[in-house]
Amino acid sequence: MKKFKKLLSVMALGVLLITNVIPVSAAEKDQSAKIESLSELDLEAYTQELLDADDGIQLYGPAPALTQFKLLLINSEKAGQETIQNSSSSMQVGSHLDHGGTWFQAITAEVGYAKSRFAYFNGMRMTLTATEPIFLDSDNIIDGYYCLWTYEGNEYEAGTFTANSTSANSPWNTMSLRFNVY
């Protein structure tokens, strides 16, 4: 089973590396539809990536403190969906695609329990459109949440996405992220 998980991890990493190197085809650019629900996305690969990170995840016990907070995907009117690289060896700090339009979406992942979360695009507060629980093992206990954030407003060419999440219990830490959208 460990070899199978390792193989899946290597395959997922390969897909992430290829998608960040190969230019976007015209067919991929046509996928600029808003995400209405997190259930329409395949979140399995992201869940495996969170498990493999091993950042102090507590799989058993009381509600765990926030241990991971990552940006997984962005979506815009002009560029469509772009998966964000979150490997331990390199962290993507800006988009590779030419985003823009009148709406912008981002998906974040929280491992652990958060009591408050906020996201902003170009200083404007985003709406938390949907959440989906993260199950890192088969015990049916929620280990965290995927969050879909949506901005709708004035047309933009570029901007900055910022978000933070505060743990619901000790040590009540706040994790933040910042990402440049080009």
N, C-alpha and C positions, 0 to 999 in steps of 0.2 A: 504494500500500500504506500510506503514511504517513497519507493522508486516511482510509482505512478504519480504521486503528488509532485515530486521533483521534476518529472517529465512535463507535467502540466505547467509548472512554474517556468521552466525553460521555454516551452512553446509560447506562453503568454508574453514573456520577456521578448522573444523573437518578434512576435507580432507588434508589440509596442515599438521596438527599435525600427522595424520596417516601416511602420506607419509614420514615424517621425522623420524618415530619410527620403522616402519616395514622394515626388510631387503629387499633389492632389489632382485626380483626373476630373474631367468635366462632369462625369456621372456622379462623382462624390459631391461636387459643388451643388448639385440639384437637391441635396438632402437638407434644405434649409427650412425645415418645418419645426414649429415649436414642439417641445416635449410636453405632452399633456399629463402624463402619469409616469412614474418611475417603473411601473410594471411593464411598460412597453420596451424597456431596455434590458439587455442581458447583463445583470449585475453579478453573475457568478464569477467572472474573471476578476472583478474588483474585490470580491469577498476573499478569493484565494490570495490576491496580492496583499490584502490587509493581514491575513493569517501568516503569510510568509515573512512579513516585516518584523514580527516578534518584538514589539516595542513595549514589553511589560504587560501584555494582555493577560487579564485574569479571567480564565474561562469558568471557574467555579468560585462560589463565595458570595458575599453581599454585593450590592450594586457597585461595579467598579468605577473608579475615577476615570476621567477622560485621559486616554493615553495616546490617541492618534487623532489628527484632524488634517484632512487632505482634500485638495481640489482634484477631482477625477475627470471632469468633462466640462467643456464649454460649448455653447450653441448660440448661433446668431443668424439673423436674417440673411446676411450676405454670404457667409462662409459655411453655414451648417455646423455639424458636430465636429469637435476636435477633442480627442483623448489626450489627457495631460500625463506626461511621464513623471512618475513618483518613485523612481528607484533610489536605493540608498547611495549609489555611487554618483548619480547626477540628478539634480532637481531642475525641472523646466520652470523658468521664471517669466516667460512670455509666450504668446501664441505664435505658431508657425504660419497660420492661415491669415488671410486678410479679412478680418471681421468688421462688422459695421451694420447699420440699419436702425430701426426704431425699437427693437427688442433685443434682449440679451438674457441668456440663461446659464446657470452654473450648477453643477452637482458636487456637493461636498460629502465626505464620509467622516463620521465621528465614531471612534471605538471607545466605549465607556459611556457614562450617562451624563448628559448636559442639562443644566437647569435653565440656561439662556443661550441664545444664539442670534447673531445678527450678520447681515451681509449688505454691502454697499457697492454700487457701480458708479464711478465718477462722483462720489460723494452723496449719491441719492440712495436712500434705503430701498433694498429689494424686498419683494414679497416672498415669504416661504410658501411655495405653491403645493408641495407634497413632501411627505416623508415615507420612508420604507424601512422596516427593521432589518438589521444585519444579524444573521445567525452564523457564527463562526464554527459551531460544532452542531451535533445532533441532539442537544439537550432541550430544545425548544425554549431556551431562555434568550431574550433579546440582548445582544452584545453591543449594540450601537445603532446608529441610524444613517441612512443616506438621506440627504436633504436636497430638494430641487428649489433653486432660487430663481426668480424672474424679475427682470426690469423691463418696463414698458414706458416709453416717453419720447423725449426729443431724439432726433436722429444723431448718431455719433459715428465717428470714423475710427476712434481709438479710445482707450480708457484704462482705468485701473479697477480691478475687482479686489475688495478686501472683505474679510470675514473673521469673526471670532466666535468662540464657543467656550462657555464656562462650566466646569465640572459641577455636578449636582452634589458631590460629597467631598470629603477630605481627599486631597489638599486644596480643593476649590480653585484649582489652577485655571487660567484662561489661556487657550491656545489660539493663535492668530495666523492668518496667511494673507499674502499680498501677491497679485498676479497681474502682469501687464498684458492688455489685450490690444493687438495691433490691427 
